[in-house]
């Protein structure tokens, strides 16, 4: 596979999402509590309130970990196949092996890249479902070229979550 023939269809920051997002909410909560504690004009927080805030931040961190844990790091399009990378592992998926493509209709916030899940007819090294974060351009509601192009080339069933 030549590098000149490939086109990256996954976001470049997926590894960052996977590695750091579970820690950002708890760390942000701790920083917020410290700033509240040092501010002489802030209201006095009871230990129960502080405990609930800490639990909320930990819960958000676990939710972020769960949301990003099953993602592969990079997906490259080579025309008739996709090259999938996760850490040091690679696998090739033929477009004919994709049975369905799941793409969220609404991501909630403009500029947030959507999670695309490919369901395969036969499992690859990463399982029967391969999920990745699309490039930011794919999240534009009027321009779903990436998903529409994959659906057209694979003949896969397109489902919206």
C-alpha positions as CSV (number, residue, x, y, z in Angstrom):
1,X,0.0,0.0,0.0
2,X,1.5,3.3,-1.0
3,X,1.1,6.3,1.1
4,X,0.2,8.5,-1.8
5,X,-3.0,6.5,-2.5
6,X,-4.4,6.7,1.0
7,X,-6.8,9.2,2.5
8,X,-7.3,9.5,6.2
9,X,-11.0,9.3,7.1
10,X,-10.7,9.3,10.9
11,X,-9.9,12.2,13.1
12,X,-6.3,12.9,14.0
13,X,-7.1,13.4,17.7
14,X,-8.7,10.0,18.5
15,X,-5.7,8.9,20.5
16,X,-5.9,12.1,22.6
17,X,-9.7,11.5,23.2
18,X,-9.0,7.9,24.3
19,X,-6.1,8.7,26.5
20,X,-7.0,12.0,28.2
21,X,-10.8,12.5,28.2
22,X,-11.4,10.1,31.2
23,X,-9.1,12.3,33.3
24,X,-10.3,15.8,32.2
25,X,-13.6,15.8,34.0
26,X,-12.2,14.6,37.4
27,X,-9.2,16.9,37.1
28,X,-11.4,19.9,36.2
29,X,-13.7,19.1,39.1
30,X,-10.7,19.0,41.5
31,X,-9.3,22.3,40.2
32,X,-12.8,23.9,40.5
33,X,-13.2,22.7,44.1
34,X,-9.7,24.0,45.0
35,X,-10.5,27.4,43.4
36,X,-13.8,27.5,45.3
37,X,-12.1,26.7,48.6
38,X,-9.4,29.5,48.1
39,X,-11.9,32.1,47.1
40,X,-12.8,34.2,50.2
41,X,-16.2,35.2,48.6
42,X,-17.4,31.7,47.7
43,X,-20.2,30.1,49.8
44,X,-19.2,27.4,52.3
45,X,-19.7,24.0,50.8
46,X,-20.7,21.2,53.0
47,X,-18.8,17.9,52.9
48,X,-21.9,16.2,51.3
49,X,-21.9,18.8,48.5
50,X,-18.2,18.3,47.9
51,X,-18.6,14.5,47.9
52,X,-21.5,14.7,45.4
53,X,-19.5,17.0,43.1
54,X,-16.5,14.6,43.3
55,X,-18.8,11.6,42.5
56,X,-20.3,13.6,39.6
57,X,-16.8,14.3,38.1
58,X,-15.8,10.6,38.5
59,X,-19.0,9.5,36.9
60,X,-18.4,11.8,33.9
61,X,-14.8,10.5,33.7
62,X,-16.1,6.9,33.6
63,X,-18.7,7.8,30.9
64,X,-15.9,9.4,28.8
65,X,-13.7,6.4,29.2
66,X,-16.6,4.1,28.1
67,X,-17.5,6.3,25.2
68,X,-13.9,6.4,23.8
69,X,-12.5,3.0,24.8
70,X,-13.6,1.0,21.8
71,X,-12.3,3.3,19.2
72,X,-9.5,2.6,16.8
73,X,-6.8,5.2,16.4
74,X,-6.8,5.7,12.6
75,X,-8.7,4.6,9.5
76,X,-7.2,5.2,6.0
77,X,-9.2,4.8,2.8
78,X,-7.4,3.0,-0.1
79,X,-10.3,2.9,-2.5
80,X,-11.3,-0.7,-2.3
81,X,-10.2,-1.3,1.3
82,X,-9.7,0.4,4.6
83,X,-6.5,0.2,6.6
84,X,-7.3,0.3,10.4
85,X,-4.7,1.0,13.0
86,X,-5.0,0.7,16.8
87,X,-1.8,1.2,18.8
88,X,0.8,-0.9,16.9
89,X,-1.7,-3.2,15.3
90,X,-3.0,-2.9,11.7
91,X,-5.6,-4.7,9.7
92,X,-7.1,-4.3,6.3
93,X,-10.9,-4.4,5.7
94,X,-12.3,-4.9,2.3
95,X,-15.2,-2.6,1.5
96,X,-17.2,-5.6,0.4
97,X,-16.8,-6.9,4.0
98,X,-18.8,-4.0,5.5
99,X,-22.4,-4.9,6.1
100,X,-23.6,-1.7,7.7
101,X,-22.5,1.8,8.7
102,X,-23.9,3.5,11.8
103,X,-23.6,7.3,11.9
104,X,-25.3,9.7,14.4
105,X,-27.8,12.0,12.9
106,X,-27.2,14.7,15.5
107,X,-23.9,15.0,17.4
108,X,-25.3,17.7,19.7
109,X,-22.6,20.3,19.1
110,X,-21.3,21.7,15.8
111,X,-17.6,21.0,15.4
112,X,-17.8,17.7,17.4
113,X,-16.7,14.9,15.2
114,X,-19.2,12.0,15.1
115,X,-18.5,8.4,16.0
116,X,-18.9,6.1,13.0
117,X,-19.3,2.3,13.5
118,X,-18.7,-0.2,10.8
119,X,-20.3,-3.6,11.2
120,X,-18.4,-6.3,9.3
121,X,-19.7,-9.5,7.7
122,X,-16.7,-11.3,9.2
123,X,-14.6,-10.2,12.2
124,X,-11.2,-8.5,11.7
125,X,-8.4,-8.2,14.2
126,X,-10.4,-5.6,16.0
127,X,-13.7,-7.5,16.1
128,X,-17.0,-7.4,14.2
129,X,-17.6,-3.7,14.9
130,X,-15.0,-1.1,14.1
131,X,-15.7,2.3,15.5
132,X,-13.7,5.5,14.9
133,X,-14.1,9.3,15.2
134,X,-14.7,10.9,11.8
135,X,-12.8,13.9,10.6
136,X,-14.4,17.2,11.8
137,X,-15.6,18.0,8.3
138,X,-17.9,15.0,8.5
139,X,-19.9,16.4,11.3
140,X,-21.3,19.2,9.2
141,X,-25.0,18.5,8.9
142,X,-25.1,19.6,5.2
143,X,-22.0,17.7,4.2
144,X,-21.9,14.0,5.1
145,X,-19.7,13.2,2.1
146,X,-17.6,10.7,4.0
147,X,-20.4,8.5,5.1
148,X,-22.4,8.9,1.9
149,X,-19.3,7.9,-0.1
150,X,-18.7,4.8,2.1
151,X,-22.3,3.7,1.8
152,X,-22.3,4.2,-1.9
153,X,-19.1,2.2,-2.4
154,X,-19.9,-0.6,0.0
155,X,-23.6,-1.1,-0.6
156,X,-23.9,-1.3,3.1
157,X,-27.0,-0.6,5.1
158,X,-26.9,2.9,6.5
159,X,-28.3,3.3,10.0
160,X,-28.7,6.5,12.1
161,X,-28.4,6.4,15.8
